[in-house]
Amino acid sequence: MSGGAGRDEGPRARPDIVLCPGGPMLVFGDLVVEDDQGQQHHTHRPVSAICRCGKSSSAPWCDGTHKALPDRQRP
C-alpha cells in the first residue's frame, strides 16, 4: 500500500501493513479493525499487531500465542 496520512514519503518510507512470517499482521496508525463477528475495534497506537493464527485470547489483537504453535499451524 502507498499513501497514508502523516507518513514519511521517500525511498525508506515504511508500508502501512507488514505480514510477519509465522506471526501477526502489523498495521500502522489510527485504524478501525473489524473482527470476524463484525465488531469494530478502534486503535490509536502507532503500531498494532493483529492475530493471524486465530488462537489469540485477545482477538483481534495478537497475544503471542502463535509462538507456542507448531510451525505447520502458524500463519
N, CA, C and O of each residue as an XYZ file, in Angstrom:
300
protein
N       0.842     -1.177      0.000
C       0.000      0.000      0.000
C       0.875      1.223      0.000
O       1.967      1.214      0.567
N       0.416      2.249     -0.616
C       1.144      3.505     -0.565
C       0.190      4.597     -0.139
O      -1.022      4.394     -0.058
N       0.749      5.740      0.129
C      -0.075      6.843      0.616
C      -0.167      6.776      2.117
O       0.720      6.224      2.768
N      -1.204      7.317      2.673
C      -1.371      7.279      4.117
C      -1.090      8.636      4.715
O      -0.008      9.191      4.519
N      -2.031      9.168      5.430
C      -1.887     10.482      6.027
C      -0.776     10.469      7.063
O      -0.702      9.566      7.896
N       0.079     11.467      7.007
C       1.108     11.623      8.015
C       2.310     10.713      7.833
O       3.174     10.665      8.709
N       2.392     10.005      6.746
C       3.522      9.107      6.512
C       4.705      9.868      5.974
O       4.554     10.899      5.319
N       5.890      9.349      6.255
C       7.099      9.861      5.623
C       7.165      9.275      4.236
O       7.112      8.055      4.081
N       7.276     10.096      3.239
C       7.391      9.622      1.870
C       8.858      9.609      1.483
O       9.651     10.374      2.032
N       9.218      8.767      0.566
C      10.592      8.709      0.105
C      11.066      7.280      0.023
O      10.286      6.349      0.223
N      12.350      7.095     -0.273
C      12.872      5.759     -0.524
C      12.804      4.830      0.685
O      12.782      3.613      0.504
N      12.771      5.345      1.885
C      12.729      4.493      3.074
C      11.372      4.535      3.772
O      11.271      4.162      4.941
N      10.339      4.978      3.081
C       9.002      5.035      3.682
C       8.552      3.618      4.025
O       8.733      2.699      3.226
N       7.982      3.440      5.183
C       7.519      2.124      5.605
C       6.149      1.827      5.009
O       5.400      2.751      4.691
N       5.810      0.537      4.855
C       4.473      0.193      4.366
C       3.431      0.417      5.463
O       3.783      0.593      6.630
N       2.162      0.409      5.093
C       1.067      0.560      6.054
C       0.770     -0.746      6.768
O       0.247     -0.741      7.882
N       1.103     -1.876      6.130
C       0.840     -3.208      6.684
C       2.073     -4.064      6.468
O       2.671     -4.043      5.392
N       2.458     -4.825      7.500
C       3.575     -5.759      7.395
C       3.091     -7.116      7.896
O       2.576     -7.218      9.010
N       3.253     -8.165      7.077
C       2.932     -9.526      7.497
C       4.194    -10.154      8.067
O       5.179    -10.325      7.349
N       4.174    -10.499      9.347
C       5.325    -11.119      9.991
C       5.268    -12.623      9.725
O       4.257    -13.255     10.033
N       6.320    -13.210      9.162
C       6.311    -14.645      8.878
C       6.022    -15.461     10.146
O       6.739    -15.341     11.140
N       4.984    -16.278     10.109
C       4.615    -17.104     11.257
C       4.007    -16.333     12.406
O       3.809    -16.894     13.484
N       3.708    -15.068     12.206
C       3.212    -14.239     13.296
C       2.106    -13.301     12.870
O       1.369    -13.585     11.925
N       1.988    -12.177     13.570
C       0.867    -11.268     13.351
C       1.015    -10.394     12.110
O       2.040    -10.403     11.428
N      -0.033     -9.651     11.851
C      -0.020     -8.604     10.845
C       0.153     -7.293     11.620
O      -0.642     -6.987     12.509
N       1.173     -6.534     11.288
C       1.391     -5.237     11.917
C       0.753     -4.166     11.055
O       0.965     -4.123      9.843
N      -0.025     -3.306     11.682
C      -0.658     -2.193     10.988
C      -0.243     -0.908     11.690
O      -0.048     -0.883     12.905
N      -0.112      0.151     10.915
C       0.421      1.401     11.432
C      -0.624      2.499     11.373
O      -1.302      2.672     10.360
N      -0.751      3.254     12.484
C      -1.620      4.416     12.517
C      -2.976      4.162     13.143
O      -3.269      3.063     13.615
N      -3.791      5.195     13.135
C      -5.151      5.140     13.675
C      -6.029      4.378     12.692
O      -6.116      4.742     11.519
N      -6.681      3.318     13.171
C      -7.493      2.475     12.302
C      -8.734      1.978     13.002
O      -8.904      2.126     14.213
N      -9.592      1.386     12.204
C     -10.709      0.607     12.716
C     -10.520     -0.799     12.154
O     -10.441     -0.988     10.940
N     -10.449     -1.780     13.048
C     -10.291     -3.182     12.662
C     -11.599     -3.888     12.964
O     -12.106     -3.810     14.083
N     -12.145     -4.574     11.977
C     -13.393     -5.308     12.171
C     -13.065     -6.782     12.343
O     -12.377     -7.367     11.508
N     -13.563     -7.395     13.440
C     -13.289     -8.808     13.684
C     -14.281     -9.687     12.931
O     -15.155     -9.184     12.224
N     -14.141    -11.009     13.089
C     -14.990    -11.943     12.345
C     -16.446    -11.926     12.798
O     -17.299    -12.518     12.136
N     -16.747    -11.265     13.904
C     -18.118    -11.109     14.388
C     -18.736     -9.789     13.926
O     -19.897     -9.508     14.220
N     -17.958     -8.982     13.205
C     -18.440     -7.696     12.727
C     -18.259     -6.562     13.726
O     -18.657     -5.430     13.454
N     -17.663     -6.856     14.880
C     -17.434     -5.819     15.886
C     -16.232     -4.977     15.469
O     -15.215     -5.509     15.022
N     -16.357     -3.671     15.616
C     -15.280     -2.769     15.244
C     -14.431     -2.418     16.455
O     -14.942     -2.131     17.538
N     -13.120     -2.450     16.243
C     -12.143     -2.139     17.288
C     -11.302     -0.970     16.788
O     -10.686     -1.051     15.725
N     -11.279      0.106     17.550
C     -10.518      1.290     17.165
C      -9.132      1.213     17.794
O      -8.990      0.829     18.954
N      -8.139      1.571     17.042
C      -6.785      1.629     17.569
C      -6.192      2.985     17.252
O      -6.373      3.525     16.161
N      -5.488      3.519     18.218
C      -4.830      4.812     18.053
C      -3.342      4.674     18.319
O      -2.635      5.671     18.460
N      -2.866      3.433     18.388
C      -1.457      3.168     18.642
C      -0.647      3.397     17.368
O      -1.180      3.288     16.263
N       0.626      3.710     17.517
C       1.460      3.855     16.327
C       1.566      2.543     15.535
O       1.577      2.559     14.304
N       1.645      1.397     16.253
C       1.718      0.080     15.620
C       0.808     -0.855     16.396
O       0.857     -0.889     17.626
N      -0.025     -1.617     15.688
C      -0.889     -2.619     16.312
C      -0.628     -3.967     15.657
O      -0.439     -4.044     14.443
N      -0.617     -5.044     16.469
C      -0.395     -6.399     15.969
C      -1.733     -7.129     15.942
O      -2.388     -7.290     16.972
N      -2.126     -7.565     14.757
C      -3.399     -8.266     14.580
C      -3.117     -9.752     14.414
O      -2.260    -10.145     13.623
N      -3.842    -10.574     15.164
C      -3.664    -12.030     15.137
C      -3.981    -12.596     13.757
O      -4.974    -12.224     13.131
N      -3.117    -13.505     13.292
C      -3.367    -14.218     12.037
C      -3.493    -15.718     12.265
O      -3.891    -16.444     11.353
N      -3.158    -16.209     13.486
C      -3.221    -17.652     13.725
C      -4.606    -18.094     14.185
O      -4.936    -19.278     14.117
N      -5.416    -17.148     14.653
C      -6.761    -17.475     15.113
C      -6.826    -18.052     16.510
O      -7.889    -18.506     16.934
N      -5.726    -18.048     17.237
C      -5.676    -18.652     18.583
C      -5.549    -17.636     19.708
O      -5.533    -18.025     20.876
N      -5.459    -16.359     19.400
C      -5.254    -15.335     20.414
C      -6.451    -15.243     21.360
O      -7.601    -15.315     20.927
N      -6.170    -15.084     22.650
C      -7.249    -14.900     23.622
C      -7.692    -13.445     23.692
O      -8.649    -13.117     24.395
N      -7.004    -12.578     22.971
C      -7.387    -11.159     22.950
C      -7.691    -10.703     21.525
O      -7.424     -9.557     21.163
N      -8.249    -11.600     20.725
C      -8.579    -11.306     19.326
C      -9.420    -10.039     19.226
O     -10.287     -9.817     20.071
N      -9.192     -9.217     18.233
C      -8.383     -9.471     17.054
C      -6.894     -9.203     17.249
O      -6.118     -9.346     16.304
N      -6.483     -8.822     18.442
C      -5.093     -8.463     18.697
C      -4.254     -9.705     18.978
O      -4.745    -10.676     19.554
N      -3.012     -9.670     18.579
C      -2.075    -10.762     18.812
C      -1.651    -10.756     20.277
O      -1.342     -9.706     20.840
N      -1.638    -11.945     20.890
C      -1.154    -12.072     22.265
C       0.095    -12.949     22.343
O       0.538    -13.305     23.435
N       0.662    -13.297     21.186
C       1.886    -14.101     21.153
C       1.663    -15.594     21.132
O       2.631    -16.354     21.114
N       0.405    -16.045     21.134
C       0.102    -17.475     21.146
C       0.759    -18.205     19.978
O       1.141    -19.367     20.117
N       0.896    -17.546     18.839
C       1.488    -18.186     17.659
C       2.869    -18.760     17.956
O       3.280    -19.724     17.309
N       3.592    -18.192     18.916
C       4.935    -18.661     19.253
C       4.924    -20.072     19.827
O       5.918    -20.789     19.717
N       3.804    -20.483     20.444
C       3.698    -21.802     21.051
C       3.132    -22.848     20.092
O       3.068    -24.028     20.438
N       2.725    -22.436     18.904
C       2.133    -23.350     17.934
C       3.202    -24.052     17.113
O       4.267    -23.485     16.867
N       2.927    -25.293     16.681
C       3.856    -25.947     15.761
C       3.913    -25.135     14.454
O       2.953    -24.453     14.097
N       5.028    -25.218     13.762
C       5.222    -24.430     12.534
C       4.078    -24.612     11.539
O       3.674    -23.651     10.884
N       3.559    -25.814     11.418
C       2.507    -26.066     10.425
C       1.185    -25.374     10.756
O       0.323    -25.252      9.886
N       1.014    -24.920     12.001
C      -0.212    -24.234     12.401
C      -0.034    -22.712     12.428
O      -0.992    -21.981     12.674
N       1.159    -22.247     12.181
C       1.398    -20.798     12.160
C       0.986    -20.226     10.822
O       1.026    -20.915      9.803
N       0.585    -18.950     10.826
C       0.185    -18.318      9.553
C       1.363    -18.149      8.604
O       1.196    -17.636      7.497
